[in-house]
């Protein structure tokens, strides 16, 4: 997930969840939709008979006055910062200038890397400072002398 963008569930469109997962086709799913799409558990747990519950003391199974399950605590995000990162065969460092292609308009934009972040799911993001072209900037290549640093 890119830095600064909130994830959105591709099923229910929720932007708030305690945990996010990727589906089979790479789509982002919230915790609720992940639980709904999970295959059901073993049938042995769902079909515990009343006689079996009484013979083992009535504990554990479904119904019959057993203990209620305890909800696990929500996960807490852990951010890891680094001076450099290796991603898809390329070694990036803070200060590198990178080109970024906009998926919507296909245009190339340039930015300087200010930092790297890796979350608890090993998703990697970079903090960027955009480089703004001037009138003197060539259209077909990058000339660092013709760009100005954007807002930080």
N, C-alpha and C positions, 0 to 999 in steps of 0.2 A: 504494500500500500504506500503510495507516494506520501512524502512528508506534507502535513497540513491538510490532507484530504480525509474526510470521514468516510468510513466504509458504509455501503448501503446494501442491504440484503437483496439478492436478485429475485427472491420469492415474494416476501411480504413488504419490501421496500423500507424496512425499519432501519434507522440510523443509530439505534441504541441497543447494545447487547453486552453481556459480560464476557462473551468469547465469540470470536469469528473463526470460521473454517472455510476452506476451499472445497467445492463440490467436485464431482468426477470430471466435469468439463472446464474446471478452473473458475467457476462462478463463486461469488462470495455469499456465504450463508451465515445468518445469525444463529445463536445458540438454540432458539426455539425451532427454527426450520431444520436445523441439523438433527434435533431430537425426533422431529416428525418424520424425516426421511430415513432414519436409522431402521435397519431390519429388526423385527421383533425378537425378543430373547428366546431362550430355549423353552419349549412347551412344558417341560417338567416343572418349571417354576410357576407357570400359570395354572396348572391343573393339580394342585396339591389337594388331596381328599381330606375330609373332616376326620376320618378314622386315623390317618397318618399324623395329623396334627395332635390328636389326643394321645396317640401312643408315644410320641416323643416329648411330651410335656407341654404341647401347645405353643411352642416358641417358633420364631423364625418365619413361618409361611405367610400366605396372604389371608387376612381376616382372622377372626377368633381372638382378638384382644392382644396381638403381638405388639412389639415396639414399632413406633413410626420411624421411617427412614430419616436420617439426618441429612440436611442439605449441605453440600460442600460449600466452603467459603468462595466468594468471587475471586477470580484471578486478579492479581495486581500486575500492572504493566511494569516491566523492567527494561530500561533503556540502556544500551551500551554504546558509548561513543568511541571513535577511533580516529587516528591521523591518516590512515590509509585503508583501502579495502580492495579485495580481489573479487571481481564479479564477471562471470561469463568469459573467462580467459583474459581479462584486461585488468591491470593494476592501476587504480585511481588514487590520487593523493589530494589533500587539501591544497587549494591554489590552482589546480588544473582547470583549464578552460575546456568546456565540453559543448558539443552541438546537440540540440534537442529538436526532434521533428514533431510538430503538432499533429496529432492523429486526425483532427478535424479538418484543418486547412492544408496540411502537407507542407507548410512552410518550415524552414530551419531557423531556429533561434539559438543564441549563444549565451552561456552562463559560466560563472566561475564557482567552483565548489568551495563552500565555507566550512562544511563539516559532514560527518557521516553518523547515522543512527541505525542501530539494529534492535528490533524489539524481541519480546520473548518467543515469538514464532519464527525467528531468524529472517524476518522480512527486512530488507535493507533499503534505506532511504538516504538521500543527500540533501543538505541545506544548500540552496543556490542563491547567488547574487546575479540577477539578470544583467547582461551587457546590452546597452541600448545603442542602436546604430545612429549615426549622424548622417547629414547630407553627403559627407565625403566617403561613407562606407560603400565598398564595392558590393554589387548585387550577387556576384558569382563566387566569392571567396571571403575568408575571414582575415581582416587586417586589424590587429589589436589597437593600433594607434588611432583608428577612426571610430572606436566605440567608447562610450562613457559608462561608468558604473552606475547601476540603478540604485534605488532606495534599499537600505538594509533593513 
